[in-house]
């Protein structure tokens, strides 16, 4: 585990908050986060599984907040979110629903990436998993590409989600957010201006939570879809926030590491 100040890793707390929120919603409803956590109605013991999953999410989220259990919490959420990522694969292979199943796959994949980043951070600094933290963080660029493709594939639907009171227009923000996703993906995957891109992508996802999902919940407080959507949105916000914290930390550490390497290699 590397020594970072709480302010440099605020994403950890938002990511944990998303898991706790999902856990509480699941325990209150006895259901999964429909439609993101794709578990069909005919799955055996579906309701007990929903309660069990919610309990695991809640406990793992709380574990992330405690130094002694944070690594276990990160690993647990990585595994849980990996399951919900993989359940979209059969739907993708069917090839009859356009890009939507792949879009859901990569939404869940971002949660997996963040869990892996946090697990690497809490691992011993000399361990192989710790050295792969930057690689895990870069994989978030794949989700950003998917988000942009989803916007293009369902532009008419996207417009209905954008509040019409935000100037200059819904169409402007539809194009701006779509382009933003692709530019962020390019920067994160290439490493060029990756810290700035990761922060702006985080702000974009947080903006969806504040401007879209919270008002939707306030308008329909008894709608499970709104509660589940807010839970997933908070988790995605925390996931990208934690990833951006990691990318920014790596960028700050790079000059220090290069200087140390130069001192070691220089003749006495």
Secondary structure, 3 states (H helix, E strand, C coil): CCCCCHHHHHHHHHHHHHHHHHHHHHHHHCCCCCCCCCCCCCCCCHHHHHHHHHHHHHHHHHHHCCCCCHHHHHHHHHHHHHHHHHCCHHHHHHCCCCCHHHHHHHHHHHHHHHHHHHHHHHCCCCCHHHHCHHHHHHCHHHHHHHHHHHHHHCHHHHHHHCCCCCCCCHHHHHHHHHHHHHHHHHHHHHCCCHHHHHHHHHHHHHHHHHHHHHHHHHHCCCCHHHHHHHHHHHHHHHHHHHHHHHHHHHHHHHHHHHHHHHHHHCCC
